[in-house]
Structure formats: structure tokens, C-alpha cells
Amino acid sequence: MLVERWRLILALECIMCIYSKPLQQKRRCFFQITESTEHNYRQNKKYTAAGSVSGSVQVCETTDCCVGYYWIINGTPKADVLACDRIEKSCPDETCKAQPRINNQFFTCMCSTDLCNGNITWGKEQTSNPYSYFSVVFMKMAVIVVGILLFMCFCIVAAQWRSCLKKKKKNLQSSSHDYLVQPSCSCQRTKTSEIDISQIELQQIVGRGHFATVFQGTYQGSVVAVKFLPAGYEHNFNTEKEIYELPLLKHTSIMNFLGAGRKPDDKSWFIVLQFAEYGSLHSFLSKQTTSWMFSLKLCQSLSQGLSYLHSDLLSHGTDLHKPPVAHRDLSSSNVLVRAGGTCALSDFGCSTILRSCSEPYRRHNQNKNMKCIQLGTLHYMAPEILEGFVNLNESMFLMQGDVYALGLLLWEIWMRCSDLFEGGAAPQHLLPYELELGSNLTLESLILHVSYMDKRPYIPEHWELLPQGAALRELLEDCWDSDSEARLTAHSIMERITSLQSSYSL
Ligand SMILES: Nc1ncnc2c1ncn2[C@@H]1O[C@H](COP(=O)(O)OP(=O)(O)OP(=O)(O)O)[C@@H](O)[C@H]1O
């Protein structure tokens, strides 16, 4: 009897127990395992054993806790592992609160409500918004990186200023020495023939520049080019005319100047030049490729022209003096190609007469040249000009700027020489740095590329295998050296090309 009574009591207690306490459901957690790494493969096995998985949900067998492991990718948390925890742990938080690991690149969280591991939440110090938290982390890193970069830039600029000041000091000494040994300058001009526009029969437009429109025409039975500048461009007109009027400037590699004048109707200025049948070097190279010997002819005449322009000549018989002139705007648009396949320099609107005795003349030219720097073809600007380290009074710097541009022109010509490319397939014509920086290149991108990264146009690797390849590379590198003082002179470039002609005639 007693035993039966006890059994009854126990049965009643059991029923009461069942009805007074709800049936405890098993914890359900989001389940996701990335299987891309060995590490995750191992985790896969461990976490799969923590409960039965159905799709993206796991019902936990041994624990009441969900876990989440998140990587931060591009500032956004990406779940690596979502599962039930493998062993029972204390997990009082209802939401999955982030615990940073590995320098804030990896976070874990643990929580105790169903499917709570699908979203990571952020503590007070991390702010409620994960993105702003990561932005803060990212910002901190960015500030450190920018700080380091600024410091490095400061060091580079300081080093360059130091070396520039040294060079300037050195140059000042050498250029003042130059002034002393030069014969007194004569500032002579040859008399220009004034041309009446009615004497010229104008035909079609053959070119346009920043300021000018150029027509083909006939004058006294010869084909000529007439360069018109609008009335307001008297200054550019005078600068160019003054260069052409310098004594002894006539040379086969400098465009022949025939005269100048002013149109009575619209008051525009004009300069009459011999006509160059192939137009500019730019349009010539755009249309055709050359043989090795033809390319040397172009390069030879081009370097002869610049060497002559830079020369300081005194004719003892006539007492005429040609001062050195820096072109300052050399580009393939300002070099013309004659019918015989030789180059001639033109467009002296930005040029500077060096060692002129007339101080006002030089100042007046300087202002003009600042305008030229803004308008001239960016591609050909030497690093020291891009950085603004050139003292416009120092003749040597200006001539070295021309030599840098000459190096780029030689590269432009040889890149269109079919004999330097397998099967004669020279690439299409490109301006210097067009390949690297695109056709709409900016001053900023050029400064970064040319000055700070010290990069130059691409020299094809296969040239090294050609008999003349090493000599070409060496010549180009000696023209566009970042140290302007280490560059060759136009005269020595001309000599190197002559020796290329005799050593490697195909
Ligand atoms: N003597 C010439 N014979 C044939 N074409 C010529 C001649 N002179 C100039 N041209 C053509 O006209 C174009 C513009 O001439 P030029 O460079 O003198 O003008 P510009 O306005 O001074 O140029 P820039 O924009 O360089 O200042 C040349 O690129 C060339 O195509």
C-alpha cells in the first residue's frame, strides 16, 4: 500500500513538473561555413558536429550559444563562420556583440537567442554603426599612411630643393663666368622685307596652333606658308619675328623666313615662311613609318637645327653676331618636314635670346614665356620645368630643357621606324607619355610620372637585341636624364647620330 502511494505521489509530481515548466526548445543558430581555406575546412568539421544542419539553420545539440566569426573586407563585415558553439559556454548577451581579433580585421561574437548570430552588433567604443566603426578604424589607418606619405614627400622636396639650390649656385657661378668670356653682344637684327598681303595668293589652311592659323599660298612664284596671328597677338608676332631676324639664323634645319606684315582689314599679323611639303613632324609620323636610314636623316637634321640654334656665332668678316637661342617649345607640331625628308625648326613664339645685352628685352620675353609654359605641349616639358625649378635667367637650364624635348622627339621618330620592329610593324604614332598617361594628360599626372617617379617613355625591350639598340637606349637616356646637367648638348647629340649613321647603315 505504502509503495503504491509513493508511486502515485511521484507520478503526480511528474505531471505537475511537466505542466509547470515549459518544454525547453533547442537553440537554433544560423549556419554558414566558408570552405575556401584549410583553416575553414577544419572548422567545418568541428562546427557541423555541434548540431543538426538544415540549410542555413543549425539546431544545437550540446549548447545554448550561437557563434559568429566575421572578417572585415573593404570596411564591411563578411561572415566566415556562423554556427552553434561546440561546447557549452556562458553567453549572456542576446545579440551577437563584436569582439575584435587580429588588429580589428577579424571579429567574433557569441549570443543566446535564436538566429542571433546572423547580425553582428557593436559595443559603445565601437559605436552602434559598424560602418562608422570601420570608417573610424579606416580613417585612423588613412591618417597614419597620409602622415607617412607627407613626411616622405617633404623629405623628397627638401632634398630636391637642396640639390637645386646647389646647382643654381654652381650655375650662377658658371653662367656669370660665361657672361664674362662672351664677346660683347651686338643685338643686331637683319632687315626684314615688309610684305604686302595683296602680293600673296592664299590657298587652303594647312595648320592651326594655339594662336595661329597657317595657310598655304604663293608669293613671287614660290609656294609659301603664311602664319596669321590675330590683332591682339602683337607680342607673339614680335617675339617670333625678332628670332627670325637675328643675323646668321639662316640654316637648312631652321625654317626659311621670307618676311612679315599686317593685314589692313582685320589688323591681323602675318609671317611668311618657306612651305614645308610634309607639314609638321607630328602629321608626318601619324601618316607614315620610316626606314632606319630615313629616321636617321630626320634625327640628324633635327639635332643639327637645335645645335645651330643654341650656338653662339661671331662672323669675323662681317662682324655679325648670332646669340644662342633656346627654343622652349619644341614638339612634333613645331618641327616641320621638308620634301627632302629633313626636319626644320619653326614656331619661335616662345623662344628666348640668351646673353642679350638688352635687359628690358629679356624681362619682356620672360613674361611671355610663362604664358608659353601654360600653353605649350605639356608632354615635352622637362622635369625641372614641370617642378618650376628653372631660373629663366639661366641660359644653361633653358637649353637643357630643349635637349630633354629633343630626346623625346628622337624617341617619337624611332618608334615609327619599321626597321626597329619585327616584321616592319611599328606601332601607331604616339606622343611621349601618351601610352602611359593617356591622350588627355594633365600637369599633375605628368609631374607625378616624370618628376617624382622618374619615368620616361617606354623603350621596346627587343631593341637590346638589335645591333644599334644599346646605342639608341644610351642616347635617349643621356638626353632625358633627370639631372639636367648630366644631359648631352645638342651638338654632341648631333655627333652621336652621325656616328650611328656610319656604324649602323642598313
Ligand atoms: N612653313 C610651314 N609649312 C607647312 N606647314 C606649316 C608651316 N608652318 C606651320 N605649319 C603648320 O601649321 C601648324 C601651326 O603652326 P605653328 O606651330 O607655327 O602655330 P602656333 O600657333 O605658333 O603653334 P603653337 O600652338 O605650337 O603655339 C604647324 O603644326 C604645321 O602643321
The ligand as an SDF file (V2000), in Angstrom:
LIG
                    3D

 31 33  0  0  0  0  0  0  0  0999 V2000
   56.1400   76.5590  -93.1100 N   0  0  0  0  0  0  0  0  0  0  0  0
   55.1320   75.6860  -92.9380 C   0  0  0  0  0  0  0  0  0  0  0  0
   54.8650   74.7770  -93.8880 N   0  0  0  0  0  0  0  0  0  0  0  0
   53.8500   73.8940  -93.7450 C   0  0  0  0  0  0  0  0  0  0  0  0
   53.0550   73.8470  -92.6590 N   0  0  0  0  0  0  0  0  0  0  0  0
   53.2680   74.7290  -91.6740 C   0  0  0  0  0  0  0  0  0  0  0  0
   54.3040   75.7010  -91.7630 C   0  0  0  0  0  0  0  0  0  0  0  0
   54.2990   76.4380  -90.6380 N   0  0  0  0  0  0  0  0  0  0  0  0
   53.3140   75.9560  -89.8810 C   0  0  0  0  0  0  0  0  0  0  0  0
   52.6830   74.9230  -90.4690 N   0  0  0  0  0  0  0  0  0  0  0  0
   51.5480   74.1190  -89.9310 C   0  0  0  0  0  0  0  0  0  0  0  0
   50.7880   74.9430  -89.0530 O   0  0  0  0  0  0  0  0  0  0  0  0
   50.7910   74.3890  -87.7250 C   0  0  0  0  0  0  0  0  0  0  0  0
   50.7530   75.5090  -86.6940 C   0  0  0  0  0  0  0  0  0  0  0  0
   51.8620   76.3610  -86.8760 O   0  0  0  0  0  0  0  0  0  0  0  0
   52.6480   76.9730  -85.6410 P   0  0  0  0  0  0  0  0  0  0  0  0
   53.1340   75.8590  -84.7790 O   0  0  0  0  0  0  0  0  0  0  0  0
   53.6920   77.9030  -86.1350 O   0  0  0  0  0  0  0  0  0  0  0  0
   51.4440   77.7770  -84.9130 O   0  0  0  0  0  0  0  0  0  0  0  0
   51.3570   78.2260  -83.3870 P   0  0  0  0  0  0  0  0  0  0  0  0
   50.0000   78.8100  -83.1340 O   0  0  0  0  0  0  0  0  0  0  0  0
   52.5100   79.1140  -83.0760 O   0  0  0  0  0  0  0  0  0  0  0  0
   51.5190   76.8310  -82.6710 O   0  0  0  0  0  0  0  0  0  0  0  0
   51.6230   76.5250  -81.1170 P   0  0  0  0  0  0  0  0  0  0  0  0
   50.2740   76.0090  -80.7590 O   0  0  0  0  0  0  0  0  0  0  0  0
   52.6880   75.4600  -81.0290 O   0  0  0  0  0  0  0  0  0  0  0  0
   51.9860   77.7870  -80.4200 O   0  0  0  0  0  0  0  0  0  0  0  0
   52.0380   73.5130  -87.6860 C   0  0  0  0  0  0  0  0  0  0  0  0
   51.9160   72.4800  -86.7180 O   0  0  0  0  0  0  0  0  0  0  0  0
   52.0930   72.9680  -89.1010 C   0  0  0  0  0  0  0  0  0  0  0  0
   51.2080   71.8780  -89.2380 O   0  0  0  0  0  0  0  0  0  0  0  0
  1  2  1  0
  2  3  1  0
  2  7  2  0
  3  4  2  0
  4  5  1  0
  5  6  2  0
  6  7  1  0
  6 10  1  0
  7  8  1  0
  8  9  2  0
  9 10  1  0
 10 11  1  0
 11 12  1  0
 11 30  1  0
 12 13  1  0
 13 14  1  0
 13 28  1  0
 14 15  1  0
 15 16  1  0
 16 17  2  0
 16 18  1  0
 16 19  1  0
 19 20  1  0
 20 21  2  0
 20 22  1  0
 20 23  1  0
 23 24  1  0
 24 25  2  0
 24 26  1  0
 24 27  1  0
 28 29  1  0
 28 30  1  0
 30 31  1  0
M  END
$$$$
